Amino acid sequence: MNKKEPNENSGKTMQGKKGSAPKQGGGNGSRKALSKSTSKALSKSVGSGAVDTDSLALKRVGYGQGERECRGKARMLRTSPQKLNDVAKSIRCKPVERAMQELRFSRRRIASSVLKLLRSVIANAENNKQLDVDKLVVKEAWVGKSARLRRFRPRARGRAAPIIKDFSAITIVVEEKDERA
């Protein structure tokens, strides 16, 4: 072997074990590094005019953010999520007029707070997005957990038992439908 001829392993050091191929797309082989190399390859092909990125991009719209939708959220309602979900079930997929009637005559204590929220969502839909109130339908109503108050009740022999007071949150999405459901 001649000293002037470079050896294939001399010069730059390879990543990983000897004889293994270098990793594709970046230093640590993570998904992030692979996605960067893929995006670079895509941007090269876009630069040549092969692909139009505007046609590939999907417009993501959140809940209640569409043109014919409006949403509202009430947080820190002093009831358990299970009880609030019973009220939310009673108004899902109903026209807002019918949903307001359900809430107005409900025996649940928290129904008045949900009715207040529903009226607010209807007013926002009418004033901010110029939606027709007569065509509004409660598209979705979901409940989530919020804070918990932890209290303790004294028990016999110096012990204590926990008392947990749950709070919950509700989100209501109304949508304008062409025909009344």
N, C-alpha and C positions, 0 to 999 in steps of 0.2 A: 504494500500500500504506500502510495506516495504521500508525503506530508503536506504537499500543497493542495491536494484534493480534499475538499471539506467532507467530513463525515456527516451522514444524515442526522445524527443526534447531536452534533456539535453546534455551537452558536446559541440560538434561542433555546431556552428551557421550555419543555412542554408541560401543560397542566396535567395533573393526575399521575397515573403510573406510567412507567417507561413502556413505550410501544403502543400506548392507547391513543386513540384519535382525540384531538382537542374538542372540547364541548362546543356545541352549536349555540349561537345566539348570545353569548355573554359569559361573564366570568364565573358565576356560581351555578349556572344551569337552572335557575329558578324560572317560574312562569313569567315573572315580570321581565326578565332578561330576554326570554324567548319572544314575548309580545313586542318588545322594543325592536328586535331584529325583523320581525314580521311586519311591523308598521313601517320600518325603514324601506323594506322591499316594496311594500305597497305604495309608499310615497314616491319611490323611484318610478314605478309604473304609472302613477298618476301624473308625475311630472312629464312623462312622455306623451300624455294625453290619452292613455289607454282606458282609464276608468274615471268616471265622474263621481267625486265623493259626495256631492249634494244629493244625488239620486240614491246613494247607498245609506245615507243617514236616516234613521228612524226618529221621528219626533216623539219623545216620551211625554206623556201628559199624566199628571198625578190625579188622584181621586178628587173629583169635584173641581178640576181645573179646566174642563172642556168648555166649549163655547156655549153649550146649552145646559150646563150643570152649575150648581152652587153648593158649597158645603159650609158647615159650621161645627164648632167643637165646644163642648162644655167640660171643664176639668174640675176636679176636686168636689164632686157631688158626694154628699155624705150618705152613701148607701153602698151595699156590696155590689160587685159587678153582676152577680147571679140575679139579684133582684132587679137591677137596672136592665138586664138583658131580657127579662120577661116583658118589660114595658117596650123595649126596642122591637121585640118580635111582633108586638101588636100593631106597629105602624109600618113595617117593611112592605114594600111593593104596593102601597096604597096611594090613591090620590091625596093631596095634602088636606083637602076639605074633610075627607073621611078620617084621616089620621088625626086631625085636630079634634074631631068628635070623639074618637077613641080615647084620646088623652084627657079631654075635658070631663068625661064621665068615668074614668078609671078610678078604682078604689085605692090604688097605690099612692103613697105619699109623694114619691119622687116624680110622678107623672106631671105635676105642675111645673117642675123645673125643665122637663123635657119639652113640654108645650111652649114654654118661654123660649127655648132654643129653637124650636121649629118655627115659631113666628119670626124670630130674628133671621133665620135662613131664608124664609119666604120674602121678607122685606129686602134682604140683600140681593136676592135673585131679581126682584122687581126693579129696584133702584140702580144697582150696579151693573147688571147684565141685561136689563130690559127684557126679561123673560115674562111670558104671559102666565099670570097666577092661576088661571083656570085650567091650564094644561100641565101644571107641575105635579110630579109624582115622586114619592119618597123612594129613590132608587136603592139606597143602602143606608143602614143604621147599624153601627157596630159599637161594641163596648170594650173598654180596656181598663186595666188596673191603674190605680194611682197610689198615693201615699197610704200608710197605715199608722194609726195611732196605737201605741202599745201601752196598756195600763195593767195594773196588777191588783188582784182582789185578795185580801188577807183570808187565810184559811186556818183550820185548826192546827194546833201544835206548832205554831210559828212558821207555817208554810205559806206559799203564795201561789195563786193560779193566774195565768195570763188572761187578759181581756184584749182582744184585737178589734179595733174599730176601723173598718175598711172605707176607703174613698175610691171613687171610680170616675171614669171619663167616658163620654159618649160623643160620637161623630155622626152627623146626619148629612147625607148627600141627596139633594133634590135635582131632578132632571125634567126638562120640558119635553113632553111627548106630543106627537102630532094628534093622535086620537086619545080620548080619555079611557083609562083602563077600568 
